[in-house]
């Protein structure tokens, strides 16, 4: 069966520039909206997933579901020294006992908007070892233990008002103290970049905490993680333990509502744009009635006419999809923030990933397919004689 | 009229276009309604005589219970109708991960500070007489399937994660949401037994007797506690709720962004159709012009076609939901009652017509500027 050359479709599209451009524009807008919404949910999910290192074991209170509401005593932390398989340094098992509190700050974008920053008390060396040395000081220096000094994550420095290197911020509950920001750190885009870190014993004092919130240990292999969790959950310690990854991916489940929202949006807008493609294609078919009759008369089969018109619709939608993805790239790098369930704001950068572009193009093709199938069907079934006679 | 005739000529296209305009506008209607109801809620709170005091740096730090007495003692006579301490509990029912809005409150001042719940004297008396008593919202009673006199056990979501058993003593007329309020002194008893310490308070809610009293509360309470162990921030109810909601993300901004984007979609759908039908009818328009129809008359015809398309799409988008929410009550879980206000419906309809108008402008201009002779010569 001879098929019509694609060049025929391209020339036909070019023959009606206004209709073509407006259809492409429409699909482009819909696809750009879709990519943006997808980036919002995906990037939020990724920041939480990245935060979770599969080889870092997070220990919290059995009744708590997040670090902010967890509390574990000093004696419990000591019991963790005996955890089997845990990675050690020259001083023994690496245990980063940490304290987490919440402090509110003003957003730099709009000072009237308050954001909740997590304040984390750590021993910097231990915390970094438990996180596989992923914490890098990018400006200034680490806080000195025992002083009113803190370091802030790079998201904090860039999105909160008055949280730059050298600024003073207020921290504490029973009596509020002023802390100086002496450094900015980065963990490469994890939730920790939205945190404020200070020396754990100083912060415990300022927050009048008797114990810690959580502890982190390090494993060498995934099998070791299992064994460590079993020990910590068992009768000798009786705390809740899980890999950081498991913990944070659980928290990102809160993003499901946005996910559902963007799917519903794309279905509604997708149907709308499929209708618009159908309109364009019906017009194309109607405008070329005689042409189609001629094609059939010189021997092209109904199948090849169908395929040809389908191809034309798909071409429109793919071009729209590419244009939409190109537009959505402008959203790449924008900052958004989420509240992943533990009452602390995590800000993240939007990333238009290859996956998002792939899915968006697939949606564009789907729109083109459903928009052109009926018009193409009509073109293929046109009786030759009548269409040739038509003016 | 010619316009209606024209629309009826290609019924399939008209239907597709109207639906393609209606769908995005439906999204616009829903997002702007949600936005409107949030803003309305803030506006009604703006007038509220209720203020809330919390710790200066966060909502989550606990303040000592005794501060209620201190606030009452520094307030001028008659300024405060009641001070109600409240502590977040976030109770979960056994076997479920869903944390309900649940708070420990002072039973003596709760009915005064939350007078909008319209508790009856009977209900107030029962709440005061029953230490384990709980006041629950109608939605809560429905979801958990409890009535007056029933017992319900919940486990707190914050330390010390205690399980408390409550007895439902009131389901007030004015409390629709899935909430549960219970007595602070009961929680405190259990808390002391476990921790040996007295329980802390997240907020002090106060009802002020006059605008003047509210002004006093907003400034003087914080001044009193300044430089103490427990520094505070006192806010109006609307500011408190607004910053609480906004700390979870800029929902209102997000709704506006989505609303704008879908309107652009509707606009380009209209533009697509209008330019297409104009292109097809180029020679027809040229004939009309040659017959003596004025250019402005033709332009008007094209524009009115766009307006009509927009109006039809708008009506289809707005009418069903508008009628549905006005004929019977619709509520969304976690959000509450949902209505499409007439003003929002009107705006959506206006936007629809505007889209039709704007979409028809370019084709209309082209029709007006059409070179009659050239167009007549051209074979379509």
Interface residues (C-beta under 8 A of the other chain):
Chain A: X16 X18 X19 X22 X23 X25 X26 X29 X30 X33 X61 X63 X64 X65 X68 X69 X70 X71 X101 X102 X103 X104 X113 X114 X115 X116 X170 X171 X172 X173 X174 X175 X176 X265 X268 X269 X271 X272 X273 X275 X276 X278 X279 X280 X282 X283 X286 X287 X336 X337 X338 X339 X343 X345
Chain B: X12 X13 X16 X17 X19 X20 X21 X23 X24 X26 X27 X55 X56 X57 X58 X59 X60 X61 X62 X155 X157 X158 X159 X161 X229 X230 X231 X243 X246 X247 X248 X249 X250 X258 X261 X262 X264 X265 X266 X268 X269 X271 X272 X273 X275 X276 X279 X280 X380
